[in-house]
């Protein structure tokens, strides 16, 4: 037993030890707004204390210098839509993950997913629901904060909330009770109670499903009444929390926006009118482009060779309308549908579908920090927390450079330095 207690301490010191003052010297710095050539960054403990040309500061004694030649240093990536308790559907279908993999197994997988994410430069992650694994995401967050495992800073939604009858797994006769991927409610009283229970159990925010398929294979339809959405948002905001909504139909999106949610997730059927309403109300849009792309490939679509599926055509159309409206685009790929650590897929597709590369980089850093209420993250700026990564080359000229993360620092601690 004594050996088991000692080993985690040794690992902790090996991973987390770093100098009190560290000077980072890349070729360039993306500070969350623009690229700056020949800048350096000084970190003291867990805080950025200088950013600029090296001639503009006097270094403290015993400062450790890390040469990051050939790289762009930038804020740690803030992933806006993930599921740490899921793994790719071509490995195990969603239904079987919920029905056959225990929450314990899924949490163990989640520890690996968290580490893979951090090594890929994801220093903060918003997890959009445990998908049938209860509050396992809350406990993953706890173990990361306690230094038991390595992973990003987490913002977690807990079980998420669906309208009774609207979520899966489905396909069983009415005498069979199966675990569901989210918590079902009906009516204002149940909706209010569920929000309060989830917040009390550790959810940082509330995720609701504003529309979904009532039966397997059917198109999505609105689920909650406007009064139910209003009640859930009011309950959360009164407690200092906020609500986000899975929504893909114009009416589901409209109800969620009118109800006061802070972000819309997916939005496949979004119209220019709806996106303009979101812009007017200050609601962010997380398009999750990479998830649909991955699911279609699992189904046999050979991207680049086969004709473009209707789902992709529609997604491109809605994303173009979102860009036209000026709504804030939240970076988040629904990672978990595809492998954790390949979060770069979403950035590449955002560029492929028409978003300017600089705006993509902002979305994944400073904009997401603003939308998620992370005051000291998302920028390489004096006084901000030292969540910093370095990627090979210049991602502003080639977004695929985000695949090659060479350096990862979170809260002033170095996790990767190649």
Helices and strands as residue ranges (DSSP letters): H 2-16, E 21-30, E 35-37, E 40-44, E 47-52, G 54-56, E 64-75, E 77-82, H 94-100, H 103-119, E 122-127, H 136-145, E 153-156, E 161-163, E 183-185, H 187-200, E 206-209, E 211-213, E 220-222, H 226-238, E 243-247, H 250-259, E 263-266, H 272-281, E 284-286, H 289-298, H 310-325, H 344-352, H 357-362, I 363-367, H 368-371, E 388-392, G 399-403, E 405-410, E 413-417
